Amino acid sequence: MSTIMAEKQLNMWACGTGREFVGKLATEKENVFLHIPSKSGRQLIVLRDEPFIYIGHFLRSGMKPCTGDHLTCRYCIAGFGRKERFVFSMMDARTKETGIFEVSDTTGLQVLRKMDEWSERFGSARGLAFVFAKEDDKKNGSIGMKCLDGLGGGSDLPDGPDPQHVLVKMWTQPEKFDYKDLPKEIQP
């Protein structure tokens, strides 16, 4: 992927957010994804009030962003289904590891509703705690959640990574794009 194409895609993702080119955003560390183990849950605390929401396509190598409508996106053209994804900035309550946590639209909307309720009462969702667990303890099972109604200490919590910046940085790195995910007839 060329730098010009990456910048064009970034501008599409940033549209409406008031953000500019990724190089102007704060630097975030690499590999900051928080995962839920299949046999046990994980307690996570919200660090930023706003999630990053995007439309993506699930491929063998993971989620890839939709770059337009069904007429211009190469994944849409190839017939890959579109899914809405919610990405939150969170911290593990036990290990204090910070990172981004990505979930489906179903779980994401549940988390967002609880965050909105918390924000209405306290002015911010920082400090709100959830327990996430894989349903039926399956490795690829859907993720269920339970809200713990906060741990407090919102001002004592670290700043979490910017989910949009982390994902856009990952998506715009050429070596991360795997053309093997595409059907042979549309591979470059």
C-alpha positions in Angstrom: 0.0 0.0 0.0 1.5 3.3 -1.0 1.9 6.2 1.5 -0.6 8.3 -0.6 -3.2 5.5 -0.4 -2.6 5.1 3.3 -3.1 8.8 3.8 -6.3 8.8 1.7 -7.7 5.9 3.8 -6.7 7.6 7.0 -8.6 10.7 5.9 -11.6 8.5 5.3 -11.4 6.9 8.8 -10.8 10.3 10.4 -13.7 11.9 8.6 -16.1 13.5 11.1 -13.8 13.0 14.1 -11.9 16.2 13.8 -8.7 14.3 13.6 -6.0 14.8 11.1 -3.1 12.6 9.7 -1.9 9.8 11.9 1.6 11.3 12.2 0.1 14.3 14.0 -1.5 12.1 16.7 0.1 11.1 20.0 2.5 8.2 19.7 1.0 4.9 21.1 2.9 1.8 21.9 2.6 -1.3 19.6 0.6 -4.4 20.4 -1.7 -3.0 23.0 -4.6 -5.4 22.4 -6.3 -6.8 25.5 -7.6 -10.4 25.0 -10.0 -12.5 27.0 -8.7 -16.0 27.9 -11.1 -18.8 27.0 -11.2 -20.5 30.5 -11.4 -17.4 32.7 -12.7 -13.9 32.5 -10.9 -10.7 32.7 -11.8 -7.6 34.7 -11.2 -4.4 32.7 -11.6 -0.7 33.7 -12.6 2.0 31.2 -9.9 4.6 30.7 -11.4 6.8 27.9 -15.0 8.0 27.6 -15.3 7.6 23.9 -14.9 4.3 22.0 -13.7 4.1 18.4 -16.4 2.5 16.2 -15.7 1.3 12.7 -17.1 -1.0 10.1 -14.8 -3.9 9.2 -14.5 -7.3 7.4 -13.3 -10.4 9.2 -10.5 -12.1 7.2 -8.2 -15.0 8.2 -5.6 -12.5 9.4 -8.2 -10.6 11.5 -10.4 -7.5 11.1 -9.7 -5.2 8.2 -11.4 -1.8 7.9 -14.0 -1.2 5.2 -12.6 1.5 3.0 -15.9 2.7 1.5 -19.2 1.5 0.3 -20.0 -1.8 -1.4 -18.9 -0.3 -4.8 -15.4 0.9 -3.8 -14.2 -1.4 -1.0 -12.2 -4.3 -2.2 -13.5 -6.6 0.6 -17.1 -5.7 -0.1 -16.5 -6.4 -3.8 -15.0 -9.8 -2.8 -18.1 -10.6 -0.8 -16.8 -10.4 2.7 -19.5 -9.5 5.2 -19.4 -6.1 7.0 -19.4 -5.9 10.8 -19.6 -3.0 13.2 -16.8 -3.1 15.8 -16.4 -1.2 19.0 -12.9 -0.5 20.4 -12.4 0.7 24.0 -9.4 2.0 25.9 -9.1 -0.1 29.0 -6.9 -1.4 31.8 -6.7 -4.8 33.4 -7.7 -4.4 37.0 -5.3 -7.1 38.3 -2.2 -6.6 36.2 -2.6 -2.8 35.5 -1.8 -3.5 31.8 -3.4 -0.9 29.6 -4.5 -1.4 26.0 -7.4 -1.4 23.6 -10.2 -3.9 23.7 -12.2 -4.7 20.6 -15.7 -6.3 20.7 -18.7 -7.0 18.4 -21.6 -4.6 18.0 -23.7 -6.6 20.5 -21.2 -6.4 23.4 -20.1 -3.0 22.3 -23.6 -1.5 22.6 -24.1 -3.1 26.0 -20.8 -1.6 27.2 -21.6 1.8 25.7 -25.1 1.9 27.4 -23.5 1.3 30.8 -20.8 3.9 30.1 -23.5 6.4 29.1 -25.4 5.7 32.4 -22.3 6.1 34.4 -21.4 9.3 32.6 -24.8 10.8 33.3 -24.4 10.1 37.0 -20.7 11.0 37.5 -19.7 13.1 34.5 -17.3 10.5 33.1 -17.1 6.7 32.4 -13.5 6.5 33.6 -13.2 4.0 36.3 -16.2 1.9 35.3 -15.3 -1.8 35.6 -16.6 -4.8 33.6 -15.9 -8.5 33.8 -15.7 -10.0 30.3 -15.7 -13.8 29.7 -16.0 -16.1 26.7 -19.4 -17.8 26.5 -19.2 -21.5 27.1 -15.4 -21.2 27.7 -14.8 -21.6 23.9 -11.6 -20.1 22.4 -13.6 -18.3 19.7 -16.8 -17.9 21.7 -18.7 -14.7 21.8 -17.7 -12.4 24.7 -20.3 -11.7 27.4 -20.0 -8.9 29.9 -21.1 -8.0 33.4 -20.9 -4.4 34.7 -19.4 -4.0 38.2 -20.6 -0.4 38.5 -17.2 1.1 38.9 -14.1 0.9 41.0 -13.8 4.6 41.4 -10.4 6.4 41.2 -11.1 7.9 37.8 -8.4 10.6 38.3 -5.9 8.1 39.6 -6.1 6.0 36.5 -3.5 6.2 33.7 -4.4 7.7 30.3 -5.3 4.8 28.1 -4.1 4.4 24.5 -6.1 6.1 21.7 -8.0 3.3 20.0 -8.4 5.1 16.7 -4.7 5.9 16.5 -3.6 2.4 17.4 -5.8 0.8 14.7 -5.1 3.4 12.0 -1.4 3.0 12.6 -1.7 -0.7 12.3 -3.9 -0.5 9.2 -1.6 1.9 7.3 1.5 -0.2 7.7 2.1 -2.0 4.4 3.6 -5.1 5.9 0.4 -5.7 7.9 -1.8 -6.1 4.7 -2.1 -9.6 3.6 -3.2 -10.0 0.0 -3.7 -13.7 0.4 -7.0 -13.0 2.2 -8.4 -11.7 -1.1 -9.7 -14.0 -3.8 -7.1 -14.7 -6.5 -9.1 -12.8 -9.2 -8.9 -9.5 -7.3 -5.4 -9.8 -5.9 -3.0 -7.2 -7.2 
